[in-house]
């Protein structure tokens, strides 16, 4: 069974085929050279056109721009394991809002997340293996809806964020591609 996605037949993206002696990163850099040869500076700045920040899981199955109908320059995208609102996500959202004009935040978790299979014991195992305890929390969860609610609450109550009235949370179904909105009050 393969774990890689297949590009649609009409995709303009070129496959990242292995070449003799090359690594995955070599292939990515080669692809970038091709991309840069066709690249035209869109002439935009760092402020997103739609004034929205998307916080989502780093899971490779989530093609956020395609799923949300977004184009280059429309949003800020902040991704991490689980799409959870950590201190670093708050840092990025604060900069996004205060320096670059975003006003809305959409939080996207998904079905079948790897964090549902981990526990904070992961940190203890790392400490045993390398002799140093990670300074970060795993942020594992068992109930994706509950974790989306927690993430919405973290955004809505953070004193550094200016715009908290348009914060919504969703669960992306990796099998259907549909978003399911989470009621923050449930």
C-alpha positions as CSV (number, residue, x, y, z in Angstrom):
1,X,0.0,0.0,0.0
2,X,1.3,3.4,-0.9
3,X,1.0,6.4,1.4
4,X,1.7,9.0,-1.2
5,X,-1.0,11.0,-2.9
6,X,-1.5,10.9,-6.6
7,X,-1.8,14.1,-8.5
8,X,-4.9,14.7,-10.6
9,X,-4.3,14.0,-14.3
10,X,-4.8,17.7,-15.2
11,X,-2.3,18.8,-12.5
12,X,0.3,21.3,-13.7
13,X,2.7,20.1,-11.0
14,X,5.5,17.9,-12.2
15,X,6.1,14.7,-10.3
16,X,9.1,14.6,-8.0
17,X,10.6,11.4,-9.5
18,X,13.7,9.9,-7.9
19,X,16.9,10.5,-9.9
20,X,20.1,8.5,-9.6
21,X,21.8,9.3,-6.3
22,X,19.5,12.1,-5.4
23,X,17.7,12.7,-2.2
24,X,14.1,13.9,-1.7
25,X,15.5,17.3,-0.9
26,X,17.6,17.3,-4.1
27,X,14.4,16.5,-6.0
28,X,12.6,19.4,-4.3
29,X,15.5,21.8,-5.2
30,X,15.5,20.6,-8.8
31,X,11.7,21.2,-8.9
32,X,12.3,24.7,-7.5
33,X,14.7,25.6,-10.3
34,X,11.9,24.6,-12.8
35,X,9.4,26.7,-10.9
36,X,11.7,29.7,-10.6
37,X,12.2,29.6,-14.4
38,X,8.4,30.1,-14.9
39,X,8.0,32.4,-11.8
40,X,6.6,35.9,-12.2
41,X,6.7,38.2,-9.2
42,X,3.0,38.7,-8.3
43,X,3.9,42.1,-6.8
44,X,2.1,41.6,-3.5
45,X,3.1,42.3,0.0
46,X,2.9,40.0,3.1
47,X,-0.6,41.2,4.1
48,X,-3.2,38.6,3.1
49,X,-5.9,39.9,0.7
50,X,-8.7,38.2,2.6
51,X,-7.4,39.3,6.1
52,X,-7.7,35.7,7.3
53,X,-5.3,33.4,9.1
54,X,-5.7,29.7,8.8
55,X,-4.4,27.5,11.6
56,X,-4.3,23.8,10.6
57,X,-2.6,20.5,11.2
58,X,0.6,19.8,9.2
59,X,-0.9,16.5,7.9
60,X,0.1,16.0,4.3
61,X,-3.4,15.0,3.3
62,X,-4.7,18.6,3.9
63,X,-4.5,20.7,0.8
64,X,-5.8,23.8,2.4
65,X,-5.7,26.2,-0.5
66,X,-7.6,23.8,-2.7
67,X,-10.1,22.8,0.1
68,X,-10.9,26.4,0.9
69,X,-10.7,27.9,-2.6
70,X,-7.7,30.1,-1.7
71,X,-5.2,31.6,-4.0
72,X,-1.6,32.8,-3.4
73,X,-1.8,35.9,-1.2
74,X,-5.3,35.3,0.2
75,X,-4.3,34.1,3.7
76,X,-1.6,33.4,6.3
77,X,-1.3,29.7,6.9
78,X,0.1,28.5,10.2
79,X,0.6,24.7,10.5
80,X,1.8,22.4,13.2
81,X,1.1,18.9,14.5
82,X,-2.6,18.7,15.3
83,X,-3.3,22.3,14.4
84,X,-3.4,23.1,18.1
85,X,-3.0,26.7,19.4
86,X,0.4,26.7,21.0
87,X,2.4,29.7,22.2
88,X,4.1,29.8,18.8
89,X,0.8,29.8,17.0
90,X,-0.3,32.7,19.3
91,X,3.0,34.5,18.4
92,X,2.3,34.0,14.6
93,X,-1.3,35.1,15.0
94,X,-0.3,38.2,17.0
95,X,2.1,39.2,14.2
96,X,-0.5,38.4,11.6
97,X,-3.1,40.6,13.2
98,X,-1.1,43.4,14.6
99,X,1.5,43.9,11.9
100,X,-0.2,42.5,8.8
101,X,-3.9,43.2,9.2
102,X,-5.7,39.8,9.6
103,X,-9.0,40.0,11.3
104,X,-10.4,36.4,11.0
105,X,-9.1,33.1,12.2
106,X,-10.2,29.7,10.9
107,X,-9.0,26.7,12.9
108,X,-8.9,23.3,11.1
109,X,-8.3,19.9,12.8
110,X,-9.0,16.7,10.9
111,X,-10.2,13.1,11.2
112,X,-7.6,10.5,11.8
113,X,-5.0,12.8,13.3
114,X,-1.8,11.3,14.5
115,X,-2.1,13.2,17.8
116,X,-5.1,11.0,18.7
117,X,-2.7,8.1,18.9
118,X,-0.1,9.8,21.1
119,X,0.0,10.7,24.8
120,X,2.3,13.0,26.8
121,X,4.3,9.8,27.5
122,X,5.9,10.6,24.1
123,X,7.9,13.3,26.0
124,X,9.0,10.8,28.6
125,X,10.1,8.4,25.9
126,X,12.1,11.1,24.2
127,X,13.7,12.1,27.5
128,X,14.7,8.4,28.1
129,X,16.1,8.1,24.6
130,X,18.1,11.4,24.4
131,X,18.6,12.3,28.0
132,X,16.8,15.7,27.8
133,X,13.1,16.4,28.3
134,X,11.5,18.4,25.5
135,X,10.4,21.9,26.6
136,X,7.2,21.6,24.6
137,X,4.0,19.7,25.3
138,X,2.8,17.0,22.8
139,X,-0.8,18.4,22.9
140,X,-2.2,15.0,22.3
141,X,-6.0,14.6,22.4
142,X,-8.6,11.9,22.2
143,X,-11.6,14.0,21.1
144,X,-11.0,16.2,18.0
145,X,-14.2,18.3,18.6
146,X,-13.2,19.0,22.1
147,X,-9.7,20.0,21.0
148,X,-11.0,22.4,18.4
149,X,-13.1,24.0,21.1
150,X,-10.0,24.3,23.3
151,X,-8.1,25.9,20.4
152,X,-11.0,28.4,19.8
153,X,-11.0,29.3,23.5
154,X,-7.2,29.8,23.5
155,X,-7.5,32.3,20.6
156,X,-10.6,34.1,22.0
157,X,-9.1,34.6,25.4
158,X,-5.5,35.6,24.5
159,X,-4.7,39.2,25.4
160,X,-2.3,39.7,22.6
161,X,-4.8,39.2,19.8
162,X,-6.9,42.1,18.7
163,X,-9.6,40.4,16.6
164,X,-11.4,37.6,18.3
165,X,-15.0,38.1,17.1
166,X,-14.5,36.0,13.9
167,X,-12.8,32.8,15.2
168,X,-14.3,29.6,13.9
169,X,-13.3,26.0,14.2
170,X,-13.7,23.0,11.9
171,X,-12.9,19.3,11.5
172,X,-11.8,18.3,8.0
173,X,-12.8,14.8,7.0
174,X,-9.8,13.3,5.2
175,X,-12.1,10.8,3.4
176,X,-14.7,13.2,2.0
177,X,-12.9,16.5,2.0
178,X,-15.7,18.2,3.8
179,X,-15.4,20.6,6.7
180,X,-17.7,20.1,9.8
181,X,-18.1,23.2,11.9
182,X,-17.6,22.9,15.7
183,X,-20.0,24.7,18.0
184,X,-17.8,26.5,20.5
185,X,-20.5,26.2,23.2
186,X,-21.1,22.4,23.0
